[in-house]
Amino acid sequence: MNGPRGIATLIGSILLSSCGGGDGAGGMVPQPSPTPAAPARVTLGPTNYKNAVTLSMGVASSAYMYSKLGVSIADRWLNVPISFFPLIACPEGGSMSIELTDKNSDRSLDPGDTVHFHWERCRTQGTTTTGVVRVEVNEATPTPGGREYRLTLTISDLKIERDASPPATVNFIAQVHYTRTATHDYTEIANAQFNSGQVIGDTGTSTLQVAFYQDSAAQTYQYSVGGTVSSGTLGGELEFASPTPFSGVIGEYPSAGRMTVSGNAGSAARLSEEGSAAADVATVLVAVDSNGDGTVDASEAQHAWTSVVPVQLFAAYPDQVAVAVPMP
């Protein structure tokens, strides 16, 4: 096996933490820690509604991109013999290792197995990676022209440091259902959680659902998002959903769709392809009702999509924006 090389993959997951048991000495039973108070709801208004819709789209898109790491690993390693080395030296310093929880002892990744990657200040191509990624293959089934996966992806304390870029430590877990055929790619993330690293430059957690369908024959897509997100920058929690999936031509921003964001005291914002924005694929309406009375208190009729998410999110599946991580 050669030394690590950088491969482009999209990654995501949350740290699963657990409590240790007692010491068996018959002492006092530890009392459970109090349940943390739920974050206060953010009141949406003219000063923060654009940030709220951008955050909501951003964390959902991060979950989608991070979850693609599991698919990339399954594609790369499924049914491939895995040779074990205590440590693999990285080209510019540090190390990485790979481990297989191999239920049928055939030394390859199969359904029921889990592959573990660990990076220890592994530096390659100007990027330093530290942390752990685990992919459990729950199901892997051939399909006409492709494959269907059900995966559990766990990312623990994954820190990617690049020259001149702020680092983020990602803790994330997701149940990923992915189907590829000769004519479409479909990713469904029914339950994903960020414990940290959901976006660079902000603290907070989130619970998310994402569905992304691409039809390569028709060259169209549908993208649905939803969940709950808390933000240190915004000072609380928001709920968001896409009652009308975003849709459009592969490689372009959506031409239809709507996302709503709900805050405190009936306040709500929306990101929607309507009005003059519907005629311009590069723009989208963003608006806020600060008190739930049905009156728009602030809006931008043609808000630039580039300030919300990169257009590469809507590229053809193999061409979507990627994060480089070292792989053997």
C-alpha positions as CSV (number, residue, x, y, z in Angstrom):
1,M,0.0,0.0,0.0
2,N,1.4,3.4,-0.9
3,G,1.6,6.3,1.5
4,P,-1.4,8.6,1.9
5,R,-2.7,10.7,-0.9
6,G,-5.2,13.5,-0.7
7,I,-8.6,12.5,-2.1
8,A,-11.6,14.8,-2.5
9,T,-14.4,13.7,-0.3
10,L,-17.4,15.4,1.3
11,I,-17.5,14.7,5.0
12,G,-19.8,15.0,8.1
13,S,-20.9,13.5,11.5
14,I,-21.4,14.1,15.3
15,L,-19.5,12.8,18.3
16,L,-21.4,10.1,20.2
17,S,-20.5,10.4,23.8
18,S,-21.2,7.9,26.5
19,C,-20.9,7.7,30.3
20,G,-18.7,5.1,32.1
21,G,-20.2,2.6,34.5
22,G,-19.6,2.3,38.2
23,D,-16.4,1.0,39.8
24,G,-18.1,-2.1,41.2
25,A,-17.0,-1.2,44.8
26,G,-20.6,-0.8,46.1
27,G,-20.2,3.0,46.7
28,M,-22.7,5.6,46.1
29,V,-24.5,5.5,42.8
30,P,-23.6,8.7,40.8
31,Q,-26.5,11.0,40.2
32,P,-27.1,11.8,36.5
33,S,-26.1,15.3,35.4
34,P,-29.0,17.7,35.0
35,T,-30.4,18.0,31.6
36,P,-29.1,21.2,30.0
37,A,-31.7,23.8,29.4
38,A,-32.9,24.1,25.8
39,P,-31.4,27.1,24.0
40,A,-33.7,30.2,23.9
41,R,-35.4,30.7,20.6
42,V,-34.0,33.5,18.4
43,T,-36.4,36.4,17.7
44,L,-36.1,37.0,13.9
45,G,-36.1,40.5,12.6
46,P,-34.6,42.9,10.1
47,T,-31.1,42.7,11.6
48,N,-30.6,38.9,11.7
49,Y,-33.0,37.2,9.2
50,K,-30.5,36.9,6.4
51,N,-28.0,35.3,8.7
52,A,-30.7,32.9,10.0
53,V,-31.6,31.6,6.5
54,T,-27.9,31.4,5.5
55,L,-27.1,29.4,8.7
56,S,-30.0,27.0,8.1
57,M,-29.0,26.3,4.6
58,G,-25.4,26.1,5.5
59,V,-25.7,23.5,8.3
60,A,-27.9,21.3,6.1
61,S,-25.5,21.6,3.2
62,S,-22.6,20.8,5.6
63,A,-24.4,17.6,6.8
64,Y,-24.9,16.6,3.2
65,M,-21.3,17.2,2.2
66,Y,-19.9,15.5,5.3
67,S,-22.2,12.5,4.8
68,K,-20.8,12.0,1.3
69,L,-17.5,10.9,3.1
70,G,-19.2,7.7,4.1
71,V,-20.3,7.0,0.6
72,S,-16.9,7.8,-0.7
73,I,-15.3,5.4,1.8
74,A,-17.8,2.7,1.0
75,D,-17.1,3.1,-2.7
76,R,-13.4,3.0,-2.2
77,W,-13.1,0.1,0.3
78,L,-16.2,-2.2,-0.1
79,N,-15.0,-5.8,-0.8
80,V,-11.4,-4.6,-1.1
81,P,-8.8,-6.5,1.0
82,I,-7.5,-4.3,3.7
83,S,-3.9,-4.7,4.8
84,F,-3.1,-3.5,8.3
85,F,-0.2,-1.4,9.4
86,P,0.3,0.0,12.9
87,L,1.0,3.5,11.4
88,I,1.3,5.0,7.9
89,A,3.6,8.0,7.6
90,C,2.1,11.1,6.0
91,P,4.1,12.8,3.3
92,E,4.7,16.1,5.2
93,G,4.7,14.7,8.8
94,G,2.3,13.0,11.2
95,S,0.6,9.6,10.6
96,M,-2.6,7.9,9.9
97,S,-4.0,4.4,10.5
98,I,-6.8,2.2,9.3
99,E,-8.7,-0.5,11.3
100,L,-11.4,-2.9,10.4
101,T,-14.1,-4.3,12.7
102,D,-14.5,-7.4,10.6
103,K,-17.5,-9.5,11.7
104,N,-16.9,-12.3,9.1
105,S,-13.1,-12.2,9.4
106,D,-12.6,-12.0,5.6
107,R,-10.3,-8.9,5.9
108,S,-12.5,-6.7,3.7
109,L,-15.3,-4.2,4.3
110,D,-18.6,-6.0,4.0
111,P,-22.2,-5.3,5.3
112,G,-22.0,-5.4,9.1
113,D,-18.4,-4.3,9.3
114,T,-17.0,-0.9,10.4
115,V,-13.9,0.8,9.0
116,H,-12.0,3.3,11.2
117,F,-9.6,6.0,10.0
118,H,-7.4,7.8,12.5
119,W,-5.3,10.8,11.6
120,E,-2.6,12.2,14.0
121,R,-1.5,15.6,12.7
122,C,-1.3,14.0,9.2
123,R,0.0,16.7,6.9
124,T,-0.2,16.5,3.1
125,Q,-0.6,19.2,0.4
126,G,-0.4,22.0,3.0
127,T,-3.3,20.5,5.1
128,T,-3.0,19.0,8.6
129,T,-5.7,16.5,9.6
130,T,-6.4,15.1,13.1
131,G,-9.3,13.0,14.3
132,V,-11.3,9.8,13.7
133,V,-13.8,8.8,11.0
134,R,-15.9,5.6,11.3
135,V,-18.1,4.1,8.7
136,E,-20.4,1.2,9.5
137,V,-21.8,-0.5,6.4
138,N,-25.3,-1.6,7.5
139,E,-26.4,-2.6,4.0
140,A,-24.7,-2.7,0.5
141,T,-26.8,-3.9,-2.4
142,P,-26.0,-3.8,-6.1
143,T,-28.5,-1.8,-8.3
144,P,-28.7,-1.6,-12.1
145,G,-25.7,0.6,-13.0
146,G,-24.8,1.3,-9.3
147,R,-25.2,0.4,-5.7
148,E,-27.4,1.2,-2.7
149,Y,-25.9,1.8,0.8
150,R,-27.2,2.3,4.3
151,L,-24.4,3.6,6.4
152,T,-23.7,5.0,9.9
153,L,-21.1,7.7,9.7
154,T,-19.4,9.0,12.9
155,I,-16.8,11.7,12.9
156,S,-15.1,12.4,16.2
157,D,-12.9,15.5,16.8
158,L,-11.9,15.8,13.2
159,K,-9.8,19.0,12.8
160,I,-8.7,20.1,9.4
161,E,-6.2,22.9,9.4
162,R,-5.2,24.6,6.2
163,D,-2.8,27.4,5.7
164,A,-4.6,30.8,5.8
165,S,-8.0,29.1,6.6
166,P,-9.7,29.1,10.1
167,P,-9.8,25.5,11.5
168,A,-13.0,23.8,12.7
169,T,-13.3,20.7,14.9
170,V,-16.2,18.5,13.6
171,N,-18.2,16.1,15.7
172,F,-21.1,14.6,13.7
173,I,-23.1,11.4,13.3
174,A,-25.5,10.5,10.5
175,Q,-27.6,7.7,9.1
176,V,-27.0,7.8,5.4
177,H,-29.1,6.1,2.7
178,Y,-27.6,6.5,-0.7
179,T,-28.7,5.0,-4.0
180,R,-26.9,5.3,-7.3
181,T,-28.2,3.9,-10.6
182,A,-27.3,4.5,-14.2
183,T,-29.7,7.6,-14.3
184,H,-29.8,9.0,-10.8
185,D,-28.1,9.7,-7.4
186,Y,-30.2,9.9,-4.3
187,T,-29.0,10.8,-0.8
188,E,-31.3,10.7,2.2
189,I,-30.1,11.7,5.7
190,A,-33.0,11.0,8.0
191,N,-31.2,11.8,11.2
192,A,-27.9,13.7,11.4
193,Q,-26.5,15.6,14.4
194,F,-23.7,18.1,14.7
195,N,-22.2,18.5,18.2
196,S,-19.5,21.0,16.9
197,G,-18.1,22.2,13.6
198,Q,-21.4,22.7,11.8
199,V,-20.1,25.9,10.2
200,I,-16.8,27.7,10.5
201,G,-16.7,30.6,12.9
202,D,-19.8,29.8,14.9
203,T,-20.6,27.6,17.9
204,G,-23.8,25.5,18.2
205,T,-25.4,22.2,17.5
206,S,-28.0,20.9,15.1
207,T,-30.3,18.0,14.3
208,L,-31.0,17.7,10.6
209,Q,-32.7,15.9,7.7
210,V,-31.6,16.2,4.1
211,A,-32.8,14.6,0.9
212,F,-31.0,15.3,-2.4
213,Y,-32.2,13.7,-5.7
214,Q,-30.4,14.1,-9.0
215,D,-31.8,12.8,-12.3
216,S,-28.8,12.7,-14.7
217,A,-31.1,11.8,-17.6
218,A,-33.3,14.8,-17.2
219,Q,-30.5,17.0,-15.8
220,T,-32.6,18.1,-12.9
221,Y,-32.5,17.9,-9.0
222,Q,-34.6,18.3,-5.9
223,Y,-33.1,19.3,-2.6
224,S,-35.0,19.2,0.7
225,V,-33.7,20.3,4.1
226,G,-35.1,20.6,7.7
227,G,-34.2,20.5,11.3
228,T,-33.2,22.5,14.4
229,V,-30.0,24.6,14.8
230,S,-28.5,26.6,17.6
231,S,-26.0,29.3,17.1
232,G,-23.7,31.2,19.4
233,T,-23.6,34.1,16.9
234,L,-27.4,34.4,16.7
235,G,-27.8,33.7,20.4
236,G,-30.2,30.8,20.4
237,E,-32.2,28.2,18.4
238,L,-34.1,28.1,15.2
239,E,-36.3,25.5,13.4
240,F,-36.3,25.3,9.6
241,A,-38.0,23.2,6.9
242,S,-38.5,23.2,3.1
243,P,-42.2,22.7,2.5
244,T,-41.5,23.0,-1.2
245,P,-38.2,21.3,-2.2
246,F,-35.6,23.4,-4.0
247,S,-35.4,22.3,-7.6
248,G,-33.6,23.2,-10.8
249,V,-31.2,22.3,-13.5
250,I,-28.1,20.4,-12.4
251,G,-25.2,22.8,-12.3
252,E,-27.4,25.9,-11.6
253,Y,-29.0,27.5,-8.6
254,P,-32.7,26.5,-7.9
255,S,-35.4,27.9,-10.0
256,A,-38.2,26.9,-7.6
257,G,-38.5,26.0,-3.9
258,R,-39.1,27.5,-0.5
259,M,-37.5,27.2,3.0
260,T,-39.0,28.6,6.1
261,V,-37.2,29.5,9.4
262,S,-39.2,29.8,12.6
263,G,-38.0,31.8,15.6
264,N,-39.4,33.2,18.9
265,A,-42.8,34.9,19.4
266,G,-44.1,34.0,15.9
267,S,-41.2,35.5,14.1
268,A,-40.4,33.7,10.8
269,A,-38.2,34.1,7.8
270,R,-38.3,32.6,4.4
271,L,-35.9,31.8,1.5
272,S,-38.0,31.4,-1.6
273,E,-38.0,31.4,-5.4
274,E,-40.8,33.8,-6.0
275,G,-41.5,37.2,-7.4
276,S,-38.7,38.8,-9.4
277,A,-36.2,36.3,-8.1
278,A,-38.1,33.4,-9.8
279,A,-37.0,34.9,-13.2
280,D,-33.4,35.1,-12.2
281,V,-31.7,31.8,-11.4
282,A,-28.9,33.6,-9.6
283,T,-31.2,35.3,-7.0
284,V,-33.7,34.3,-4.3
285,L,-36.2,36.2,-2.2
286,V,-35.4,36.5,1.5
287,A,-38.0,38.0,3.9
288,V,-38.9,38.2,7.6
289,D,-42.1,38.7,9.6
290,S,-40.9,39.8,13.0
291,N,-44.0,39.1,15.1
292,G,-46.2,36.6,13.2
293,D,-48.8,39.2,12.1
294,G,-48.5,38.2,8.4
295,T,-46.8,41.5,7.4
296,V,-43.3,41.4,5.9
297,D,-41.1,43.7,8.0
298,A,-38.0,43.4,5.9
299,S,-37.1,41.7,2.6
300,E,-34.7,41.6,-0.3
301,A,-36.4,40.6,-3.5
302,Q,-33.3,39.5,-5.3
303,H,-30.8,38.2,-2.8
304,A,-27.7,36.7,-4.4
305,W,-27.6,32.8,-4.0
306,T,-23.8,33.1,-3.8
307,S,-24.1,34.6,-0.3
308,V,-26.2,31.6,0.8
309,V,-24.5,28.5,-0.6
310,P,-21.9,27.8,-3.3
311,V,-23.4,26.8,-6.7
312,Q,-21.1,23.7,-6.6
313,L,-23.6,22.2,-4.1
314,F,-26.0,21.8,-7.1
315,A,-23.3,20.4,-9.5
316,A,-23.5,16.9,-10.8
317,Y,-22.9,14.4,-8.0
318,P,-19.3,13.6,-8.9
319,D,-18.4,17.3,-9.4
320,Q,-19.8,18.7,-6.1
321,V,-17.5,20.7,-3.8
322,A,-15.2,18.5,-1.8
323,V,-13.0,18.6,1.3
324,A,-9.6,16.9,0.9
325,V,-8.7,14.3,3.5
326,P,-5.8,11.9,3.4
327,M,-6.5,8.3,2.5
328,P,-4.1,5.3,2.0
